[in-house]
Amino acid sequence: MELKETALLFILAFLPPIIYAIWIRNTEKYNREKFKPMFLCFVWGATIAIVASIILELILDVSIYVSFENSSKLSLVLTLLIAPFAEELTKPLALRIKSVKNSLDEIEDGLIFGAVAGLGFSATENLLYGYSFLSEGLLVFLVLMSIRSVGGCLLHASATALTAYGYGKSIIHGKSFLRVIPYFIVAIFVHASYNFLVSFEMIGLIFGLFVALMFVTITIYLVRKKIRNLDASSG
């Protein structure tokens, strides 16, 4: 891979998630988050969460592999259950970082930090997918990276924000982490729904992709609307 291709790959992989992270941070009007905890959340998602989710997915893949003789059914389970479960479990743990946890002083902070962690995850995922896209030619690479810059980024931001919202509430109010479970389930549902729409040709590839992009656009809109409402009430 040439230097120009490498530079283009990194720019297209990381620049959109960084722009989204600033956009989500600036949704708040009052008491906006400091950049240090945001940076830590982004780095967590881009490194530790990626590695941890891959390890967890491999463990779960092996444990269920013997239960499925039909490879198509196995692929369905991995796409709709295993990957969303593993990824939505590891990304919100960024809120346990000491500096991030100490910055959680408003309910909407969980939504913001979770979204940023999800965007960090998406950045590295873009990098990994983008590397394989390069072999398809520059035009295909640019098209697929453009799609991921919207769909993949907004998916990870909105889904992780949901779990982190419940996680942040439990930390601020000193409640049991069991209260996070409903938010975690919704996050898995959002993630699995997107995966279904973009992965299965039975509903039509173009139509499925269009619906998927609309779906994540609506979810990130609702996340930002919640941030604005909470920010207005606290401000």
Protein Blocks (a to p, Z undefined) as FASTA:
>chain_A
ZZklmmmmmmmmmmmmmmmmmmmmmmpmghpacfklmmmmmmmmmmmmmmmmmmmmmmmm
mmmmmmpmblklmmmmmmmmmmmmmmmmmmmmmmmpmklmmmmmbfklmmmmmmmmmmmm
mmmmmmmmmmmmmmnojklmmmmmmmmmmmmmmmmmmmmmmmmmmmmmmmmnopafklmm
mmmmmmmmmmmmmmmmmmpmknopklmmmmmmmmmmmmmmmmmmmmmmmmmmmZZ
